[in-house]
Every structure is written in C-alpha cells, then in structure tokens.
C-alpha cells in the first residue's frame, strides 16, 4: 500500500475544501464544532445540499444515484468533513439499509426506496437491539408470523436512535423458532405509521432524547417488504454490521476532536502556564495521538484492500475497538482540561442560541455531554468485548 496521496487525490481534496468553503452553512458548522444540538431540519438541509452536489450517497453504485468515489476519496471526504464541522450523515437510510437493499433487495424495492432516501422523503431508523438481545443479537425475540400476504409482528426494539423522527424502520424479526437462532431471522422494512407501533423516548445521561423504545403489537407488514429470503436475515445483518463497525472507528472525528483538545489545552491555565505545556498532560495527548496515527494507517490499509476488490472482514472489528477507545480517551482528556468547570451541567447550554448565563465555562456543557454520551461507543455496534472475540477467532485462530 501507498499511504501518500496521489496528485489526483490531492486535487480531489482541494475540490472538497472548495465545496465546503462555499456550501456548508455557517450556523450548522458552528453547532457541530461547538458540540451543540442539531435538529432534524439541520440534517435535512445539509442532505439536500449534498444531493444537489451529487455527493450524498457515497457508498452507492452510480446507477442508483451514488458517487463514483474510490475508498481513498471517501476517506479524504470523511477527514475534511470532520475538520470543517460537517454534520455526520444519519446513517440508517443512506449507509445502512440502502446497501442491503442494493445487494439483496429486488428491483421493485430498489426503485421504491432508494429515490426516497435520496430525496429525504423517508427517514429510517434501525430495529436490531432488544432488551434481551444486544451484542448477542441472534437471541432476539420479536416475532413475525406469516398470515397470507402479511406478517404479523409483535415484540420490542430498544436503543432506536432518532426513531422519533423516522417514518420507516428496518427490523430483524424471528420467523422460525424450530431452527438454531441465526437461521430463523428475517429482514423486514416497516412503515412506522402502521397501526400497532408505539415509540417511547429514552432520555440519556446527557439529557438528550436520542434513543427510543419501539413496541410492535399485531403490526401488519406486507410480505413484499421482506428483503431477500425468509429466515436468511442474519446474512444481511452481518453484511450491514461489517460496514457499520468500520465507520464506528471515527478516524476523522477523532482527528477533529484532537485538534479541539489541543486548542482547549492551549488556553486552559495550570500554575500560570498553558495546560498543554504541562509534562503529564502533554504526554497523555501524545499517547492518544500515537494511537490515532496507528489507527489511521490501519484504516488506510483496509481501504487499500477494499480498493483492490476485497471487503472489510474481521479487521473492521479491530478498527471498531481501537477507534472507539481513542474517541473516549480524547473525550476524557477534554473533560480533564476543563477540570472542575465540567462538574455543573445544564442541558439548555447545548443550544447554540442559548443567551443565559453559563454555569461555568461555555465549553463545559458540550464537553460533559459528549463525555457522557460517548461511553456508548464501546457498547453499540457490537460491544468491544464481542469484537475482541471476533478478532481472536477470525484473525488469530484462537
């Protein structure tokens, strides 16, 4: 592999920077860089800008409205986006269910759902985890019983991110109880406006309504909304999770967060000098930066393999583990830099238009909220303990 960008890739990076300089709304960038709340309208406005540019569906084939970018170009886009303060695309439609539909769906499903994802007409959420089925997803209990040309779905999903905004949900449901767990699961596309669906908020430690519980009571789902074959949904779920875990490494996000940490440590004073000059603290920053550099090289190595025709395998689990640990370490250092100012927490300070008096430092609330919220990184998408088991079996042969 060659870790240096080619002249063509450098030219592409210049194009990306020129586009972001001109097209990224200043108010949205300010929210992202300040770790403030983003509204549904913020996400939809930026999506329309990207769609107009033709840069939204970077993982799709061109024939469906995607972008013909190489894996390296996608990597460049991710890094530059994070530095500029671009909102992360809500992944459930464009980066998660869409690739499954493209690979395993029928032509009618492709023609129906893909254009609606691009237009923003559909907002998707993910129905995987259940109260008793998180990292051990194959133990899920939500049932779908076929009655003629419909399935009747009953059960519960949890930790459904941004489900309060969604009009569509893709779900793993059990359609066969007579076979081993992984072989009796199907992949359904469900309209959230169907009678029998209830969404209840879960308020997280940072005061945010980000996740939800979703209940299904005798919900009728047309059989035509099943992706692929009945009882083969585990195959499609694994395909989706491999790409999700690669993205969870968050290399670009970590680089942007590290830059912010250095800025923060430069203006925080300890014993009359900037904190970044403190030997102990600067060593902690250096340790994280070394880990991030190593993770970046690993990410580029996997990208090079994909560019050569492969696809992410167990290596994506390595990236997920190390990437999430790095992001949490940066969050912890930022909170430590603020020191005692991080203790008081006012959720209303997370709004960009907040005009009241800050309880402490104006950076404190966003940094505390980010620290609390990102404890989830090493749990969702398959806990890091599960990812280590995958690495030990698939790579080390243990």
Helices and strands as residue ranges (DSSP letters): H 7-23, H 26-33, H 40-53, G 62-64, H 71-84, H 91-91, I 92-97, H 98-104, H 107-119, E 124-127, G 137-139, E 143-147, E 150-157, E 168-174, G 181-183, E 185-191, E 197-203, E 209-222, G 223-225, E 226-227, H 233-247, H 251-267, E 269-270, E 273-274, G 275-277, H 279-307, H 315-338, G 339-342, G 347-350, H 364-373, G 374-378, H 384-394
